[in-house]
Amino acid sequence: MNIDYRGKTVLVTGSSSGIGRAIAQAFAESNATVAVHYHSNENGGKETLNSLTGEGHIVVQGDISQPDEA
C-alpha cells in the first residue's frame, strides 16, 4: 500500500539509527517532510538526515523523557 504524505510533516523519534532511521526514510520516500530526532547520537541524526530523499527535512535533539525537552 502506497500512501502519499505530501504536505505532511512527521516527527520520527529515535531516528538516528536502526528501525527509526528506516521509518524516517520510508516517510521521506512517501513525500513527507521529516523531523529526524536523536537523543545523543548527533552523527547518526545527521547521517539519517543526509540519507533522506526530498527537501525540507530537519534534525532535532532532545531527551523526550524530560518534559522540558519534549
N, CA, C and O atoms as a DFTB+ gen file, in Angstrom:
280 C
 N C O
     1  1       0.847      -1.176       0.000
     2  2       0.000       0.000       0.000
     3  2       0.891       1.238       0.000
     4  3       1.770       1.376       0.851
     5  1       0.665       2.122      -0.942
     6  2       1.427       3.361      -1.035
     7  2       0.552       4.527      -0.608
     8  3      -0.550       4.714      -1.123
     9  1       1.051       5.301       0.333
    10  2       0.346       6.488       0.810
    11  2       1.219       7.689       0.497
    12  3       2.420       7.669       0.767
    13  1       0.635       8.727      -0.067
    14  2       1.369       9.947      -0.376
    15  2       1.196      10.922       0.788
    16  3       0.092      11.391       1.063
    17  1       2.299      11.217       1.459
    18  2       2.277      12.122       2.609
    19  2       2.668      13.549       2.228
    20  3       3.057      14.340       3.087
    21  1       2.564      13.870       0.961
    22  2       2.900      15.225       0.500
    23  2       2.111      16.252       1.315
    24  3       0.900      16.118       1.495
    25  1       2.808      17.275       1.802
    26  2       2.161      18.304       2.603
    27  2       2.063      17.974       4.081
    28  3       1.557      18.776       4.865
    29  1       2.542      16.808       4.465
    30  2       2.505      16.379       5.870
    31  2       3.916      16.407       6.446
    32  3       4.891      16.152       5.739
    33  1       4.014      16.718       7.733
    34  2       5.286      16.679       8.455
    35  2       5.175      15.635       9.546
    36  3       4.185      15.590      10.278
    37  1       6.202      14.791       9.655
    38  2       6.217      13.743      10.675
    39  2       7.475      13.875      11.528
    40  3       8.546      14.225      11.032
    41  1       7.326      13.590      12.807
    42  2       8.451      13.525      13.732
    43  2       8.707      12.058      14.007
    44  3       7.820      11.348      14.483
    45  1       9.921      11.595      13.711
    46  2      10.291      10.210      13.976
    47  2      11.303      10.229      15.113
    48  3      12.458      10.610      14.925
    49  1      10.857       9.814      16.293
    50  2      11.752       9.801      17.449
    51  2      12.710       8.626      17.336
    52  3      12.362       7.569      16.809
    53  1      13.924       8.829      17.840
    54  2      14.932       7.772      17.815
    55  2      15.335       7.380      16.411
    56  3      15.570       6.203      16.138
    57  1      15.419       8.348      15.520
    58  2      15.671       8.025      14.113
    59  2      17.128       8.180      13.694
    60  3      17.419       8.319      12.506
    61  1      18.051       8.157      14.665
    62  2      19.466       8.269      14.318
    63  2      20.054       6.949      13.841
    64  3      21.179       6.921      13.343
    65  1      19.305       5.844      13.987
    66  2      19.797       4.542      13.515
    67  2      18.658       3.526      13.521
    68  3      17.554       3.810      13.985
    69  1      18.945       2.359      13.005
    70  2      18.047       1.215      13.099
    71  2      16.661       1.421      12.525
    72  3      16.490       2.007      11.455
    73  1      15.673       0.928      13.260
    74  2      14.279       0.983      12.805
    75  2      13.819       2.428      12.627
    76  3      13.115       2.737      11.666
    77  1      14.209       3.317      13.546
    78  2      13.824       4.722      13.425
    79  2      14.323       5.343      12.137
    80  3      13.600       6.097      11.486
    81  1      15.571       5.028      11.762
    82  2      16.122       5.550      10.500
    83  2      15.312       5.011       9.321
    84  3      14.964       5.761       8.410
    85  1      15.017       3.723       9.339
    86  2      14.255       3.116       8.244
    87  2      12.863       3.737       8.129
    88  3      12.368       3.949       7.022
    89  1      12.235       4.028       9.260
    90  2      10.912       4.660       9.249
    91  2      11.011       6.071       8.670
    92  3      10.178       6.466       7.854
    93  1      12.022       6.830       9.085
    94  2      12.216       8.182       8.551
    95  2      12.416       8.134       7.040
    96  3      11.845       8.946       6.312
    97  1      13.220       7.189       6.569
    98  2      13.463       7.057       5.132
    99  2      12.183       6.689       4.387
   100  3      11.924       7.204       3.300
   101  1      11.382       5.798       4.971
   102  2      10.128       5.400       4.328
   103  2       9.165       6.582       4.216
   104  3       8.520       6.759       3.183
   105  1       9.067       7.389       5.271
   106  2       8.202       8.569       5.203
   107  2       8.708       9.548       4.146
   108  3       7.912      10.097       3.385
   109  1      10.020       9.772       4.090
   110  2      10.574      10.683       3.093
   111  2      10.297      10.175       1.681
   112  3       9.968      10.959       0.791
   113  1      10.429       8.869       1.475
   114  2      10.143       8.287       0.162
   115  2       8.665       8.415      -0.198
   116  3       8.300       8.352      -1.372
   117  1       7.820       8.593       0.811
   118  2       6.381       8.794       0.589
   119  2       6.011      10.271       0.583
   120  3       4.846      10.630       0.750
   121  1       7.020      11.128       0.388
   122  2       6.856      12.576       0.201
   123  2       6.561      13.371       1.460
   124  3       6.169      14.534       1.358
   125  1       6.734      12.795       2.645
   126  2       6.558      13.557       3.885
   127  2       7.791      14.417       4.136
   128  3       8.886      14.102       3.671
   129  1       7.601      15.493       4.868
   130  2       8.718      16.247       5.418
   131  2       9.002      15.635       6.783
   132  3       8.096      15.482       7.602
   133  1      10.268      15.285       7.026
   134  2      10.619      14.518       8.216
   135  2      11.444      15.351       9.189
   136  3      12.402      16.018       8.800
   137  1      11.054      15.300      10.461
   138  2      11.871      15.823      11.554
   139  2      12.568      14.615      12.172
   140  3      11.932      13.767      12.797
   141  1      13.879      14.552      11.986
   142  2      14.703      13.453      12.490
   143  2      15.087      13.777      13.928
   144  3      15.702      14.812      14.183
   145  1      14.735      12.912      14.864
   146  2      15.051      13.134      16.273
   147  2      16.171      12.204      16.721
   148  3      16.227      11.040      16.326
   149  1      17.058      12.738      17.551
   150  2      18.061      11.913      18.223
   151  2      18.207      12.403      19.650
   152  3      17.937      13.566      19.949
   153  1      18.632      11.514      20.527
   154  2      18.879      11.883      21.921
   155  2      20.341      12.260      22.105
   156  3      20.639      13.368      22.550
   157  1      21.266      11.347      21.767
   158  2      22.687      11.627      21.996
   159  2      23.570      11.343      20.789
   160  3      24.740      11.724      20.793
   161  1      23.054      10.692      19.763
   162  2      23.855      10.316      18.601
   163  2      23.702      11.361      17.494
   164  3      22.987      11.151      16.514
   165  1      24.389      12.486      17.674
   166  2      24.272      13.581      16.708
   167  2      24.713      13.152      15.316
   168  3      24.048      13.469      14.330
   169  1      25.839      12.427      15.226
   170  2      26.312      11.984      13.915
   171  2      25.285      11.093      13.234
   172  3      25.057      11.210      12.031
   173  1      24.668      10.205      14.002
   174  2      23.630       9.345      13.439
   175  2      22.440      10.140      12.939
   176  3      21.883       9.838      11.884
   177  1      22.049      11.161      13.700
   178  2      20.953      12.023      13.266
   179  2      21.265      12.717      11.952
   180  3      20.416      12.798      11.065
   181  1      22.489      13.215      11.833
   182  2      22.904      13.880      10.596
   183  2      22.985      12.887       9.439
   184  3      22.629      13.216       8.308
   185  1      23.457      11.668       9.726
   186  2      23.516      10.633       8.684
   187  2      22.113      10.303       8.177
   188  3      21.892      10.170       6.973
   189  1      21.171      10.174       9.107
   190  2      19.791       9.910       8.694
   191  2      19.279      11.055       7.843
   192  3      18.710      10.829       6.775
   193  1      19.474      12.281       8.302
   194  2      19.019      13.457       7.558
   195  2      19.573      13.442       6.137
   196  3      18.839      13.675       5.177
   197  1      20.867      13.168       6.006
   198  2      21.507      13.171       4.693
   199  2      21.049      12.015       3.809
   200  3      21.228      12.069       2.592
   201  1      20.469      10.981       4.389
   202  2      20.020       9.827       3.605
   203  2      18.599       9.990       3.068
   204  3      18.134       9.162       2.286
   205  1      17.912      11.046       3.480
   206  2      16.508      11.209       3.103
   207  2      16.355      11.809       1.715
   208  3      17.092      12.714       1.326
   209  1      15.379      11.285       0.974
   210  2      15.047      11.865      -0.316
   211  2      14.151      13.082      -0.084
   212  3      13.475      13.179       0.940
   213  1      14.154      13.991      -1.029
   214  2      13.315      15.176      -0.908
   215  2      14.016      16.296      -0.166
   216  3      15.207      16.217       0.136
   217  1      13.255      17.339       0.123
   218  2      13.805      18.542       0.742
   219  2      12.980      18.960       1.946
   220  3      11.849      18.511       2.131
   221  1      13.574      19.843       2.771
   222  2      12.857      20.445       3.884
   223  2      12.942      19.694       5.188
   224  3      12.360      20.125       6.184
   225  1      13.658      18.573       5.212
   226  2      13.781      17.782       6.431
   227  2      14.695      18.500       7.432
   228  3      15.566      19.277       7.042
   229  1      14.486      18.230       8.717
   230  2      15.310      18.828       9.764
   231  2      15.741      17.753      10.750
   232  3      15.178      16.659      10.783
   233  1      16.750      18.083      11.553
   234  2      17.195      17.192      12.622
   235  2      17.058      17.947      13.940
   236  3      17.425      19.119      14.033
   237  1      16.524      17.264      14.967
   238  2      16.328      17.881      16.279
   239  2      16.864      16.962      17.366
   240  3      16.773      15.739      17.260
   241  1      17.422      17.558      18.409
   242  2      17.959      16.808      19.541
   243  2      17.077      17.044      20.744
   244  3      16.560      18.144      20.937
   245  1      16.904      16.013      21.554
   246  2      16.165      16.184      22.796
   247  2      16.008      14.878      23.535
   248  3      16.006      13.799      22.942
   249  1      15.875      14.995      24.846
   250  2      15.591      13.845      25.699
   251  2      14.091      13.847      25.929
   252  3      13.594      14.599      26.768
   253  1      13.365      13.019      25.198
   254  2      11.905      13.075      25.266
   255  2      11.341      12.515      26.562
   256  3      10.132      12.565      26.787
   257  1      12.215      11.980      27.422
   258  2      11.735      11.555      28.741
   259  2      11.672      12.735      29.708
   260  3      11.149      12.607      30.815
   261  1      12.204      13.881      29.288
   262  2      12.192      15.098      30.094
   263  2      11.167      16.073      29.511
   264  3      11.349      16.548      28.390
   265  1      10.098      16.380      30.245
   266  2       9.046      17.247      29.702
   267  2       9.547      18.586      29.162
   268  3       8.997      19.089      28.182
   269  1      10.565      19.171      29.768
   270  2      11.040      20.471      29.294
   271  2      11.840      20.362      27.998
   272  3      12.124      21.383      27.373
   273  1      12.209      19.157      27.581
   274  2      12.926      18.960      26.324
   275  2      12.036      18.353      25.248
   276  3      12.409      18.315      24.075
   277  1      10.871      17.882      25.646
   278  2      10.000      17.186      24.678
   279  2       9.243      18.173      23.816
   280  3       8.466      17.768      22.951
